[in-house]
Amino acid sequence: MNFKLNSLGVKLTLSFLLLIGFVTVLMFALTLTHTKNALKEVVRSELTAVSQLMSLELSGADADAMKKMQAGDEKTAAYDRIRAKLKKFQSVHPDIKYIYTMKKTGAELQFIVDPMYGDPHDPGAGIGEKYADATPWMVAGFEDISTEENYSSDKWGQLLSSYAPVCDSRGERIGLVGVDMSAATVIRKQKFIGLTIYLIAGIAAALAAAMIFAFSATIIKDIHQLQRVANDISQGKASVEITVVRQDEIGELARSFRRMVASLKIMMPPKTPQPEGLSTTSRSPAGVPGKPRTQKKKSRGRSLP
């Protein structure tokens, strides 16, 4: 087990995987941040265009009527006509959560027509209701098209808003039209982009890991073959076959092994075949197999009885 963990294949694969993981995470973080910011800018541009179009949709006669409206005029025909226009425009742009008109009286900002007014689920604002959470971009919207750079919060929630001035029949600015998109909608779009980037990065990392695994597997396979050849040569086996064919350093090593094997074959003497019938059994001088010839020694002197 320890040998497998210390093998070149495991080390090579893990090194490449760690490198791919680091690069993938870094690219994902950078790409996601820039993409989220870019998407937010796209949404701001969309809101700017919507507020400008709605401003143009309201005629001079509508603006003249709004300039005269007072609290309690929510039942008038003029109010219903402008309210219907705003609702119709909102239905064409489903991402728009709120659309409304406002006027500025001194330093106070007041609602004029809010299509959500009277809705039991999400009550809007009546004519003359003061708005106390004005931002610099909202105030600037009475003079020119203005879009919030960041989300703003009020009792209606966290929103990204854009404003455009409304002009009466004489071309004078009498108020503004505002359009709000919920921050949750923008964040949901950003999350979708993030998941898409994450999926693409994950697939790319998986493909890269598979390619690296296949690449390292071929390298380790050829190294193992050369290792077996080296072991055979160390045992005196010259009849080894090297099938590694590569155009890299491992291929050069394989060619060196071939040259070494060829040199060993030349240097090693050929084996002499043993003649048939030749036995390793010892023979006596007299030709009697298995029994060496013995000589009797003559005893000196007279033998004892």
C-alpha positions as CSV (number, residue, x, y, z in Angstrom):
1,M,0.0,0.0,0.0
2,N,2.8,2.4,0.9
3,F,4.6,1.5,-2.3
4,K,1.5,2.4,-4.3
5,L,1.2,5.8,-2.6
6,N,4.8,6.5,-3.3
7,S,4.7,5.4,-6.9
8,L,5.5,7.8,-9.7
9,G,2.0,7.4,-11.2
10,V,0.2,8.5,-8.0
11,K,2.5,11.4,-7.5
12,L,2.3,12.6,-11.1
13,T,-1.5,12.3,-11.2
14,L,-2.0,14.0,-7.8
15,S,0.3,16.8,-8.8
16,F,-1.5,17.5,-12.0
17,L,-4.9,17.2,-10.3
18,L,-3.9,19.7,-7.6
19,L,-2.6,22.1,-10.2
20,I,-5.9,21.8,-12.2
21,G,-7.9,22.2,-9.0
22,F,-6.0,25.4,-8.1
23,V,-6.3,26.9,-11.6
24,T,-10.0,25.9,-11.8
25,V,-10.9,27.5,-8.5
26,L,-8.9,30.7,-9.3
27,M,-10.5,31.0,-12.7
28,F,-13.9,30.3,-11.3
29,A,-13.6,32.9,-8.6
30,L,-12.3,35.6,-11.0
31,T,-14.8,34.8,-13.8
32,L,-17.7,34.6,-11.4
33,T,-16.9,38.0,-9.9
34,H,-16.5,39.7,-13.2
35,T,-19.6,38.0,-14.6
36,K,-21.8,39.0,-11.7
37,N,-20.6,42.6,-12.0
38,A,-21.2,42.5,-15.8
39,L,-24.7,41.0,-15.3
40,K,-25.5,43.7,-12.8
41,E,-24.5,46.4,-15.3
42,V,-26.7,44.7,-17.9
43,V,-29.6,44.8,-15.6
44,R,-28.9,48.5,-14.8
45,S,-28.9,49.2,-18.6
46,E,-32.1,47.3,-19.0
47,L,-33.8,49.3,-16.2
48,T,-32.5,52.5,-17.7
49,A,-34.1,51.7,-21.0
50,V,-37.4,50.6,-19.4
51,S,-37.7,53.8,-17.3
52,Q,-36.9,55.9,-20.4
53,L,-39.5,54.1,-22.5
54,M,-42.2,54.5,-19.8
55,S,-41.4,58.2,-19.5
56,L,-42.0,58.5,-23.3
57,E,-45.2,56.4,-23.0
58,L,-46.8,58.9,-20.6
59,S,-48.1,61.7,-22.8
60,G,-48.2,65.4,-22.0
61,A,-51.9,65.1,-21.1
62,D,-51.1,62.4,-18.6
63,A,-48.5,64.6,-17.0
64,D,-50.9,67.5,-16.9
65,A,-53.4,65.3,-15.1
66,M,-50.9,64.0,-12.6
67,K,-49.8,67.6,-11.8
68,K,-53.3,68.3,-10.7
69,M,-54.0,65.1,-8.7
70,Q,-54.6,65.3,-5.0
71,A,-55.1,62.8,-2.3
72,G,-58.4,61.0,-2.8
73,D,-58.3,61.2,-6.7
74,E,-57.6,57.5,-6.9
75,K,-61.1,56.9,-8.3
76,T,-60.9,59.4,-11.1
77,A,-60.8,58.5,-14.8
78,A,-57.4,60.1,-15.3
79,Y,-55.9,58.1,-12.5
80,D,-57.4,54.8,-13.9
81,R,-56.1,55.7,-17.4
82,I,-52.5,56.3,-16.2
83,R,-52.7,53.3,-13.8
84,A,-53.7,51.0,-16.7
85,K,-50.8,52.3,-18.8
86,L,-48.4,51.5,-16.0
87,K,-49.8,48.1,-15.4
88,K,-49.7,47.2,-19.1
89,F,-46.1,48.3,-19.4
90,Q,-45.3,46.2,-16.3
91,S,-46.9,43.1,-17.8
92,V,-44.6,43.4,-20.8
93,H,-41.6,43.4,-18.5
94,P,-42.3,40.7,-15.9
95,D,-38.9,41.3,-14.2
96,I,-40.2,44.7,-13.1
97,K,-41.6,44.4,-9.6
98,Y,-42.9,48.0,-9.1
99,I,-43.6,50.9,-11.4
100,Y,-44.9,54.3,-10.2
101,T,-44.9,58.0,-10.7
102,M,-43.7,60.6,-8.1
103,K,-43.5,64.4,-7.7
104,K,-41.3,66.6,-5.7
105,T,-42.8,69.3,-3.5
106,G,-39.9,71.3,-2.0
107,A,-37.7,68.8,-0.4
108,E,-40.5,66.2,-0.1
109,L,-41.0,63.3,-2.5
110,Q,-44.6,62.1,-2.9
111,F,-46.2,59.3,-4.8
112,I,-48.8,60.2,-7.5
113,V,-49.9,57.0,-9.4
114,D,-49.0,53.6,-8.0
115,P,-50.7,50.6,-9.8
116,M,-50.3,48.5,-6.7
117,Y,-52.5,50.9,-4.6
118,G,-55.4,49.0,-3.0
119,D,-53.8,45.5,-3.7
120,P,-54.6,43.4,-0.6
121,H,-51.5,41.3,-1.1
122,D,-49.0,44.1,-1.8
123,P,-50.5,47.5,-1.0
124,G,-48.9,50.4,-2.9
125,A,-48.9,54.0,-2.1
126,G,-51.8,56.5,-2.5
127,I,-51.6,60.0,-4.0
128,G,-49.6,62.3,-1.8
129,E,-48.0,59.6,0.3
130,K,-44.5,60.8,1.3
131,Y,-41.4,58.8,0.5
132,A,-38.7,59.2,3.2
133,D,-36.0,56.8,1.8
134,A,-35.0,58.9,-1.2
135,T,-31.5,58.3,-2.6
136,P,-29.3,60.8,-4.6
137,W,-30.1,58.9,-7.7
138,M,-33.9,59.2,-7.1
139,V,-33.6,62.9,-6.6
140,A,-31.5,63.2,-9.8
141,G,-34.2,61.3,-11.7
142,F,-36.5,64.4,-11.6
143,E,-34.0,66.1,-13.9
144,D,-32.5,63.3,-16.0
145,I,-32.5,59.5,-16.4
146,S,-30.8,58.1,-13.3
147,T,-30.2,54.5,-12.2
148,E,-29.1,53.3,-8.8
149,E,-25.6,51.9,-8.7
150,N,-26.4,49.5,-5.9
151,Y,-29.4,48.0,-4.2
152,S,-31.6,50.3,-2.1
153,S,-33.9,49.2,0.7
154,D,-37.2,50.4,1.9
155,K,-40.4,49.0,3.3
156,W,-41.1,47.4,-0.1
157,G,-37.8,45.4,0.0
158,Q,-34.4,45.4,-1.5
159,L,-34.5,46.8,-5.0
160,L,-32.5,48.0,-7.9
161,S,-34.2,51.1,-9.4
162,S,-34.1,53.5,-12.3
163,Y,-35.9,56.8,-12.8
164,A,-36.7,59.1,-15.7
165,P,-38.4,62.5,-15.7
166,V,-42.0,63.1,-16.9
167,C,-42.8,66.2,-18.9
168,D,-46.1,67.9,-19.3
169,S,-47.6,69.3,-22.5
170,R,-45.3,72.4,-22.3
171,G,-42.2,70.3,-21.9
172,E,-41.7,71.1,-18.2
173,R,-40.6,68.3,-15.8
174,I,-43.4,67.7,-13.3
175,G,-42.2,64.4,-11.8
176,L,-40.6,61.1,-12.5
177,V,-41.5,57.5,-13.3
178,G,-39.7,54.9,-11.4
179,V,-39.1,51.2,-12.1
180,D,-37.9,48.7,-9.5
181,M,-36.4,45.2,-9.9
182,S,-36.2,43.0,-6.9
183,A,-32.7,42.3,-5.7
184,A,-33.7,38.7,-5.5
185,T,-34.3,38.6,-9.2
186,V,-30.9,40.0,-10.0
187,I,-29.2,37.7,-7.5
188,R,-31.1,34.7,-9.0
189,K,-29.8,35.6,-12.4
190,Q,-26.3,35.9,-11.0
191,K,-26.6,32.5,-9.3
192,F,-27.7,31.0,-12.6
193,I,-24.6,32.4,-14.3
194,G,-22.5,31.2,-11.4
195,L,-23.9,27.6,-11.6
196,T,-23.3,27.6,-15.4
197,I,-19.7,28.7,-14.9
198,Y,-19.3,26.1,-12.1
199,L,-20.7,23.4,-14.4
200,I,-18.4,24.4,-17.3
201,A,-15.4,24.6,-15.0
202,G,-16.3,21.2,-13.5
203,I,-16.6,19.5,-16.9
204,A,-13.3,21.1,-18.0
205,A,-11.5,19.9,-14.9
206,A,-13.0,16.4,-15.2
207,L,-11.8,16.2,-18.9
208,A,-8.4,17.5,-18.0
209,A,-8.1,15.0,-15.2
210,A,-9.1,12.1,-17.5
211,M,-6.5,13.2,-20.1
212,I,-3.8,13.5,-17.4
213,F,-4.7,10.1,-16.0
214,A,-4.5,8.5,-19.4
215,F,-1.2,10.4,-20.2
216,S,0.4,9.4,-16.9
217,A,-0.8,5.8,-17.3
218,T,1.0,5.4,-20.6
219,I,4.2,6.9,-19.1
220,I,4.0,4.6,-16.1
221,K,3.3,1.6,-18.3
222,D,6.4,2.2,-20.3
223,I,8.5,2.8,-17.2
224,H,7.3,-0.5,-15.7
225,Q,8.3,-2.3,-18.9
226,L,11.8,-0.8,-18.8
227,Q,12.0,-1.7,-15.1
228,R,11.2,-5.4,-16.0
229,V,13.8,-5.4,-18.7
230,A,16.4,-4.0,-16.3
231,N,15.6,-6.8,-13.8
232,D,15.9,-9.4,-16.5
233,I,19.3,-8.1,-17.7
234,S,20.5,-8.1,-14.1
235,Q,19.7,-11.8,-13.9
236,G,21.7,-12.5,-17.1
237,K,18.8,-12.8,-19.4
238,A,19.8,-11.2,-22.8
239,S,16.8,-12.5,-24.7
240,V,14.5,-9.6,-23.7
241,E,12.2,-7.7,-25.9
242,I,11.7,-3.9,-25.6
243,T,8.5,-2.7,-27.3
244,V,8.5,0.9,-26.0
245,V,8.4,3.3,-28.9
246,R,8.2,7.0,-28.0
247,Q,9.6,10.2,-29.2
248,D,10.5,11.6,-25.8
249,E,13.0,11.0,-23.0
250,I,11.4,7.7,-22.2
251,G,11.8,6.6,-25.8
252,E,15.4,7.6,-25.7
253,L,15.9,5.5,-22.6
254,A,14.2,2.6,-24.4
255,R,16.7,2.9,-27.3
256,S,19.6,3.0,-24.9
257,F,18.3,-0.2,-23.3
258,R,18.1,-1.8,-26.8
259,R,21.7,-0.9,-27.5
260,M,22.8,-2.3,-24.1
261,V,21.0,-5.6,-24.8
262,A,22.6,-5.8,-28.2
263,S,26.0,-5.2,-26.7
264,L,25.4,-7.9,-24.0
265,K,24.4,-10.4,-26.7
266,I,27.7,-9.8,-28.5
267,M,29.8,-9.9,-25.3
268,M,28.2,-13.1,-23.9
269,P,29.7,-16.4,-25.4
270,P,27.2,-18.7,-27.0
271,K,26.3,-21.8,-25.0
272,T,28.1,-25.0,-26.2
273,P,25.6,-27.9,-26.7
274,Q,26.4,-31.1,-24.7
275,P,27.0,-34.2,-26.8
276,E,24.5,-36.9,-26.5
277,G,25.4,-40.0,-24.4
278,L,27.9,-38.0,-22.3
279,S,27.3,-38.9,-18.7
280,T,28.6,-37.1,-15.7
281,T,29.0,-40.5,-13.9
282,S,32.7,-41.1,-13.0
283,R,34.4,-44.0,-14.8
284,S,37.2,-46.2,-13.7
285,P,40.4,-46.5,-15.6
286,A,39.4,-50.0,-16.6
287,G,36.2,-48.7,-18.2
288,V,33.9,-50.2,-15.5
289,P,31.4,-47.5,-14.7
290,G,30.7,-46.4,-11.2
291,K,33.6,-48.4,-9.6
292,P,37.0,-46.9,-9.3
293,R,39.9,-49.3,-9.7
294,T,41.7,-50.3,-6.5
295,Q,45.2,-51.7,-6.2
296,K,46.1,-54.2,-3.6
297,K,49.2,-53.4,-1.7
298,K,51.7,-56.2,-1.2
299,S,52.4,-56.7,2.5
300,R,56.1,-56.8,3.4
301,G,57.4,-59.7,5.4
302,R,55.7,-62.9,6.4
303,S,52.1,-62.9,7.0
304,L,50.8,-64.0,10.3
305,P,48.9,-67.3,10.5
